[in-house]
Amino acid sequence: MAKQYDVAVIGAGAAGMMCAAVAAARGKRVVLLDHATRLAEKIRISGGGRCNFTNVGAGPANFLSENPNFCRSALSRYTPQDFLGLVKKYRIAWHEKHKGQLFCDDSSEQIIGMLRAECQQGDVAWRMPCKIGGIEKLDAGFLITAEGGDIACDSLVIATGGLSIPKIGATDLGYRIAQQFDLQIVAPRPGLVPLTFDGPSWEAFAPLAGIALEVEVSTGGTGKGKKNKGGGHFREDLLFTHRGLSGPAILQISSYWQPGTPIVLDLLPEMDVAEELISSKTTVKKQLGNVLAQWLPARLAEGLLLANGFAPDARLADMADAKLRKLGDAINRWAIVPTGSEGYKKAEVTLGGVDTRELSQQTMMANKVPGLYFIGETVDVTGWLGGYNFQWAWASGFAAGSSV
């Protein structure tokens, strides 16, 4: 005979534990199920092991979705300050890095321990590791066929995450459950992921692995500093890798990038390179490579010159203004087309997921399946790099936990 609960939450990650804790605090009988042997592995490895658990500036503008206003309700009802209050309650030391990112001073294990303690206070039952055999809709509630015995519940919350980082157990279970109940899915793809390049146009840059610098990056734009309306535009660090480009700048723009289209890099965002070179022609008696090496890493300066048909030992004074403008464009508006990405194995998040038009933005419940909820990364809401995705996990988990 199936064991009866008010609420079953499938997925014991950030969103799932938050939801279970909030529901249990309201007096609900809650069971939390997960197929993993180790709890909340994605929290554990985040932020270099210190968990970038939120961002003080998190708001709707920091999230991508086909329905961009959907996240507004949940984010307004559970804010970064609300989660920070929980962190302070457990006396977890934390610090703020640049751009509002909050990290544990010590270890991400503290966040896991805090969430587990919140669940234990509400007597949440645990099934872990536990494989799900199937889900059936009953007249009132759901029946879950599960390892260790069947479970009947009035409300079912799906918090199974996305497809990113399969080595720690990512699966498509949440999407399969949504499809079982005829809910639309926005096609998933890797997000916050390094981009790859190959072919002759990349040969001059392949040896530059390890070089890093601050850049501006966008998914388009027609001039220096111009933003591509509706696209991404970030100022962050860029890292050259053996296979392409990474670093925060590339992870951020990868969520906006569409295959077959270029990204645009400004390698010297504080400078109009063409104007600087032209105005220096009469006063600077140096080779072009040495001039650029004043502003850029020397190996990168040489690679850019070679890739654009310039001899590094050419004298600045001998260069025509038109050629220097071409070189300036190559540095301030370097448009390159990635051939792909590193995929889910290196992606920090999964874009797409359960179409939010299928869900209530107040409660996260499926509009046409009473009692069925989807939260966290399973849903088509994806945050920027920097603690935003955890804030969505807390906020969406709170919204569902307050409603079930």
C-alpha positions as CSV (number, residue, x, y, z in Angstrom):
1,M,0.0,0.0,0.0
2,A,1.3,3.4,-0.9
3,K,2.5,5.7,1.9
4,Q,0.5,8.9,2.0
5,Y,1.9,12.5,2.1
6,D,0.5,15.9,1.5
7,V,3.5,16.8,-0.7
8,A,6.1,14.9,-2.6
9,V,9.1,16.8,-4.0
10,I,11.2,15.0,-6.6
11,G,14.7,16.5,-6.7
12,A,16.7,17.4,-3.5
13,G,18.7,20.3,-4.9
14,A,18.5,24.0,-4.1
15,A,14.9,24.5,-5.3
16,G,13.6,21.1,-4.0
17,M,15.0,21.5,-0.5
18,M,13.7,25.1,-0.2
19,C,10.3,24.0,-1.3
20,A,10.2,21.0,1.0
21,A,11.3,23.2,4.0
22,V,8.7,25.9,3.3
23,A,5.9,23.4,2.9
24,A,6.8,21.5,6.0
25,A,7.0,24.7,8.0
26,R,3.3,25.2,7.1
27,G,2.5,21.8,8.7
28,K,2.4,19.7,5.5
29,R,3.6,16.1,5.5
30,V,6.4,16.2,3.0
31,V,8.7,13.6,1.4
32,L,11.8,14.5,-0.6
33,L,13.0,12.1,-3.3
34,D,16.3,12.1,-5.2
35,H,18.1,9.5,-7.3
36,A,21.6,10.7,-6.2
37,T,23.7,9.1,-3.5
38,R,25.1,12.5,-2.4
39,L,23.0,15.4,-1.5
40,A,22.9,18.7,-3.5
41,E,26.1,18.1,-5.5
42,K,25.5,21.2,-7.7
43,I,25.4,23.4,-4.6
44,R,28.6,21.7,-3.3
45,I,30.7,22.4,-6.4
46,S,29.3,25.9,-7.0
47,G,31.4,29.0,-6.6
48,G,34.6,27.0,-6.4
49,G,33.2,25.2,-3.4
50,R,32.1,28.3,-1.6
51,C,28.6,28.6,-3.2
52,N,27.7,31.9,-4.8
53,F,24.3,31.6,-3.1
54,T,22.7,34.8,-4.3
55,N,23.2,38.2,-5.9
56,V,22.0,41.3,-4.0
57,G,20.8,42.9,-7.2
58,A,18.8,40.0,-8.6
59,G,15.8,41.1,-10.5
60,P,13.8,40.1,-13.6
61,A,16.3,41.9,-15.9
62,N,18.9,39.3,-15.0
63,F,16.9,36.3,-16.3
64,L,16.2,34.8,-19.7
65,S,12.9,33.3,-20.7
66,E,10.5,33.2,-23.6
67,N,8.1,34.7,-21.1
68,P,10.4,37.3,-19.4
69,N,7.9,38.7,-17.0
70,F,7.0,35.3,-15.5
71,C,9.8,35.3,-12.8
72,R,8.8,38.8,-11.5
73,S,6.2,37.5,-9.0
74,A,8.3,34.9,-7.3
75,L,11.4,37.1,-7.2
76,S,9.5,39.9,-5.6
77,R,8.1,37.6,-2.8
78,Y,11.4,36.0,-1.9
79,T,14.3,38.3,-2.3
80,P,18.1,38.0,-1.8
81,Q,17.7,39.7,1.5
82,D,15.2,37.0,2.6
83,F,17.7,34.3,1.8
84,L,20.5,36.3,3.4
85,G,18.3,36.4,6.6
86,L,18.3,32.6,6.6
87,V,22.1,32.5,6.2
88,K,22.5,34.9,9.1
89,K,20.1,32.9,11.2
90,Y,22.5,29.9,10.8
91,R,25.5,32.2,11.5
92,I,27.1,31.3,8.2
93,A,29.9,33.8,7.5
94,W,29.7,35.3,4.0
95,H,31.3,38.0,1.8
96,E,30.4,40.1,-1.2
97,K,32.5,39.9,-4.3
98,H,32.2,42.3,-7.3
99,K,28.8,43.0,-8.8
100,G,26.7,41.9,-5.8
101,Q,27.8,38.2,-5.7
102,L,27.5,36.7,-2.2
103,F,29.7,33.7,-1.2
104,C,30.3,31.6,1.9
105,D,33.5,32.5,3.6
106,D,34.1,28.8,4.4
107,S,32.2,26.2,2.4
108,S,29.2,25.5,0.3
109,E,28.6,22.5,2.7
110,Q,27.2,25.1,5.1
111,I,24.4,26.0,2.7
112,I,23.5,22.3,2.2
113,G,23.6,21.8,5.9
114,M,21.3,24.8,6.5
115,L,18.7,23.6,4.0
116,R,18.8,20.1,5.4
117,A,18.3,21.5,8.9
118,E,15.3,23.5,7.7
119,C,13.8,20.3,6.2
120,Q,14.5,18.4,9.4
121,Q,12.7,21.0,11.5
122,G,9.6,20.3,9.6
123,D,10.1,16.5,9.8
124,V,10.5,16.1,6.0
125,A,10.9,12.4,5.1
126,W,13.8,11.5,2.8
127,R,14.1,8.9,0.1
128,M,17.6,9.0,-1.2
129,P,18.9,7.4,-3.3
130,C,15.6,6.5,-4.9
131,K,14.7,5.7,-8.5
132,I,11.3,6.8,-9.8
133,G,9.5,4.1,-11.8
134,G,6.5,6.2,-12.9
135,I,3.9,8.8,-12.0
136,E,0.1,8.4,-12.3
137,K,-2.5,11.1,-11.8
138,L,-5.3,10.0,-9.5
139,D,-8.7,11.5,-9.0
140,A,-7.2,13.4,-6.0
141,G,-3.5,13.7,-6.2
142,F,-0.7,11.5,-7.6
143,L,0.7,8.0,-7.2
144,I,4.5,7.7,-7.5
145,T,6.0,4.3,-8.2
146,A,9.3,4.5,-6.3
147,E,12.2,2.4,-5.1
148,G,11.5,1.5,-1.5
149,G,7.7,1.6,-1.8
150,D,5.0,3.6,-3.6
151,I,4.0,7.1,-2.5
152,A,0.6,8.8,-2.8
153,C,0.5,12.6,-2.5
154,D,-1.9,15.4,-2.9
155,S,0.7,17.7,-4.5
156,L,3.7,16.8,-6.6
157,V,6.6,19.2,-7.1
158,I,9.2,18.6,-9.8
159,A,12.6,20.1,-8.9
160,T,14.9,17.8,-11.0
161,G,17.0,20.5,-12.6
162,G,18.3,20.6,-16.2
163,L,20.8,18.7,-18.3
164,S,24.0,20.5,-17.3
165,I,26.9,18.7,-15.7
166,P,25.7,15.1,-16.3
167,K,28.6,13.7,-14.4
168,I,26.9,14.7,-11.1
169,G,23.6,13.1,-12.1
170,A,21.7,15.5,-14.4
171,T,18.8,13.9,-16.2
172,D,15.8,14.8,-18.3
173,L,13.3,13.4,-15.9
174,G,11.6,16.7,-15.3
175,Y,11.0,17.3,-19.0
176,R,9.7,13.7,-19.4
177,I,7.2,14.3,-16.6
178,A,6.0,17.6,-18.2
179,Q,5.5,15.8,-21.5
180,Q,3.6,13.0,-19.8
181,F,1.1,15.6,-18.7
182,D,1.1,17.4,-22.1
183,L,2.9,20.5,-21.0
184,Q,5.0,22.4,-23.6
185,I,8.8,22.4,-23.4
186,V,11.0,25.2,-24.6
187,A,13.9,23.3,-26.3
188,P,16.7,22.9,-23.8
189,R,20.3,23.9,-24.7
190,P,23.5,24.6,-22.7
191,G,23.8,27.9,-21.0
192,L,26.7,29.7,-19.2
193,V,29.1,27.6,-21.2
194,P,32.5,28.1,-22.9
195,L,32.3,28.6,-26.7
196,T,34.4,26.8,-29.2
197,F,36.1,27.8,-32.5
198,D,37.9,26.0,-35.2
199,G,39.0,26.4,-38.8
200,P,41.7,28.6,-40.4
201,S,40.4,31.8,-39.0
202,W,41.2,30.6,-35.5
203,E,44.7,29.3,-36.1
204,A,46.4,32.5,-35.0
205,F,44.5,32.4,-31.6
206,A,44.8,28.7,-30.7
207,P,48.2,29.2,-29.1
208,L,46.9,31.9,-26.8
209,A,45.4,29.6,-24.2
210,G,45.7,31.0,-20.7
211,I,45.6,34.7,-21.7
212,A,42.9,36.7,-19.8
213,L,41.7,40.3,-20.1
214,E,38.7,42.4,-19.3
215,V,36.5,43.0,-22.4
216,E,33.1,44.0,-23.5
217,V,31.1,41.4,-25.3
218,S,27.8,41.5,-27.1
219,T,25.6,39.4,-29.5
220,G,25.7,42.3,-31.9
221,G,25.7,46.1,-32.3
222,T,26.8,48.5,-35.0
223,G,29.4,50.6,-33.3
224,K,31.8,50.9,-30.3
225,G,29.8,50.6,-27.1
226,K,26.5,50.1,-28.9
227,K,24.2,47.4,-27.4
228,N,22.3,44.9,-29.4
229,K,18.6,45.5,-28.4
230,G,17.2,42.3,-27.1
231,G,20.6,40.7,-26.9
232,G,23.3,40.4,-24.3
233,H,26.0,43.0,-23.5
234,F,28.5,42.4,-20.7
235,R,31.8,43.7,-19.4
236,E,33.7,40.8,-17.8
237,D,36.9,38.9,-18.0
238,L,37.7,36.8,-21.1
239,L,39.9,33.7,-21.1
240,F,41.5,32.1,-24.2
241,T,41.4,28.3,-24.0
242,H,42.8,25.5,-26.1
243,R,39.4,25.0,-27.8
244,G,38.1,28.6,-27.9
245,L,37.0,31.2,-25.4
246,S,35.8,31.1,-21.8
247,G,35.7,33.2,-18.7
248,P,32.8,35.1,-17.2
249,A,32.3,37.3,-20.4
250,I,31.8,34.3,-22.6
251,L,29.7,32.3,-20.1
252,Q,27.4,35.3,-19.9
253,I,27.1,35.9,-23.6
254,S,26.7,32.2,-24.4
255,S,23.1,32.3,-23.0
256,Y,22.2,34.9,-25.6
257,W,24.3,33.5,-28.5
258,Q,22.4,31.7,-31.3
259,P,24.3,29.1,-33.4
260,G,25.6,30.5,-36.7
261,T,25.7,34.1,-35.4
262,P,28.6,36.2,-34.3
263,I,29.6,37.5,-30.9
264,V,31.3,40.9,-30.9
265,L,34.3,41.6,-28.6
266,D,35.8,44.9,-27.7
267,L,39.2,44.0,-26.4
268,L,40.0,47.6,-25.3
269,P,36.7,49.1,-24.2
270,E,38.3,52.2,-22.6
271,M,40.0,53.2,-25.9
272,D,39.2,54.0,-29.5
273,V,42.1,52.1,-30.9
274,A,42.0,53.5,-34.5
275,E,41.9,57.1,-33.3
276,E,44.7,56.4,-30.8
277,L,46.9,54.8,-33.5
278,I,46.3,57.5,-36.1
279,S,47.0,60.3,-33.6
280,S,50.2,58.7,-32.5
281,K,51.7,58.2,-36.0
282,T,53.7,61.4,-35.9
283,T,55.0,61.0,-32.4
284,V,55.5,57.3,-31.8
285,K,58.5,55.7,-33.6
286,K,57.7,52.1,-32.8
287,Q,56.8,48.8,-34.5
288,L,53.0,48.1,-34.6
289,G,53.4,45.0,-32.4
290,N,55.2,46.9,-29.7
291,V,52.6,49.7,-29.7
292,L,49.7,47.2,-29.2
293,A,51.7,45.3,-26.6
294,Q,51.5,48.5,-24.4
295,W,47.7,47.9,-24.2
296,L,47.2,44.2,-24.8
297,P,49.1,41.0,-23.8
298,A,52.0,40.7,-26.2
299,R,51.1,37.3,-27.6
300,L,47.5,38.5,-28.1
301,A,48.7,41.6,-29.9
302,E,50.8,39.5,-32.2
303,G,48.0,37.1,-32.9
304,L,45.6,39.9,-33.8
305,L,48.1,41.5,-36.2
306,L,48.8,38.2,-37.9
307,A,45.1,37.2,-38.2
308,N,44.3,40.5,-39.8
309,G,47.2,40.6,-42.3
310,F,49.5,43.0,-40.5
311,A,53.2,42.4,-39.9
312,P,54.0,42.8,-36.2
313,D,57.3,44.5,-37.1
314,A,55.7,47.1,-39.4
315,R,56.3,50.7,-38.3
316,L,53.3,52.6,-37.1
317,A,54.4,55.7,-38.9
318,D,54.4,53.9,-42.2
319,M,50.8,52.7,-41.9
320,A,47.9,54.3,-43.9
321,D,45.0,55.7,-41.8
322,A,42.6,53.3,-43.6
323,K,44.6,50.3,-42.5
324,L,44.8,51.6,-38.9
325,R,41.0,52.0,-38.9
326,K,40.8,48.4,-40.1
327,L,43.0,47.3,-37.2
328,G,41.0,49.4,-34.8
329,D,37.9,47.6,-35.8
330,A,39.5,44.3,-35.4
331,I,40.2,45.2,-31.7
332,N,37.2,47.3,-30.7
333,R,34.7,45.3,-32.9
334,W,36.1,41.8,-33.3
335,A,33.1,39.8,-34.7
336,I,33.7,36.1,-34.6
337,V,31.3,33.2,-35.1
338,P,31.6,30.3,-32.6
339,T,31.4,26.9,-34.2
340,G,29.8,25.5,-31.1
341,S,30.0,25.2,-27.3
342,E,31.5,22.8,-24.8
343,G,28.0,21.4,-24.3
344,Y,26.2,20.2,-21.2
345,K,29.4,18.7,-19.7
346,K,30.8,22.2,-19.1
347,A,27.5,24.2,-19.0
348,E,26.6,25.7,-15.6
349,V,22.9,25.8,-16.4
350,T,20.3,24.6,-18.9
351,L,18.4,27.2,-21.0
352,G,14.8,26.4,-21.8
353,G,12.6,23.9,-20.0
354,V,9.0,23.7,-19.0
355,D,7.2,26.6,-20.8
356,T,6.3,29.1,-18.2
357,R,3.0,29.8,-20.0
358,E,1.9,26.4,-18.7
359,L,2.4,27.5,-15.1
360,S,1.0,30.0,-12.6
361,Q,3.6,32.7,-11.9
362,Q,2.2,33.0,-8.3
363,T,2.4,29.3,-7.3
364,M,4.4,27.5,-10.0
365,M,1.5,25.1,-10.5
366,A,0.6,23.7,-13.9
367,N,-2.5,25.4,-15.1
368,K,-4.1,22.3,-16.5
369,V,-2.8,19.8,-14.0
370,P,-4.0,20.8,-10.5
371,G,-1.5,19.8,-7.8
372,L,1.5,19.5,-10.2
373,Y,4.3,22.1,-9.7
374,F,7.6,22.8,-11.5
375,I,10.4,24.8,-10.0
376,G,14.1,25.8,-10.4
377,E,16.1,24.9,-13.4
378,T,13.5,22.6,-14.8
379,V,11.5,25.7,-15.8
380,D,12.3,28.1,-18.7
381,V,13.9,30.7,-16.5
382,T,17.6,31.1,-16.6
383,G,19.7,33.6,-14.7
384,W,23.0,35.3,-15.5
385,L,26.3,34.1,-14.0
386,G,26.8,35.4,-10.4
387,G,24.3,33.9,-8.0
388,Y,21.1,34.6,-10.0
389,N,20.2,31.0,-10.7
390,F,20.4,30.1,-7.0
391,Q,18.1,33.1,-6.2
392,W,15.6,31.7,-8.8
393,A,15.8,28.3,-7.0
394,W,15.1,29.9,-3.6
395,A,12.3,32.1,-5.0
396,S,10.5,29.5,-7.1
397,G,10.9,26.9,-4.3
398,F,9.4,29.4,-1.8
399,A,6.5,30.2,-4.2
400,A,5.6,26.5,-4.6
401,G,6.2,25.6,-1.0
402,S,3.9,28.4,0.1
403,S,1.1,27.1,-2.1
404,V,1.2,23.3,-2.0
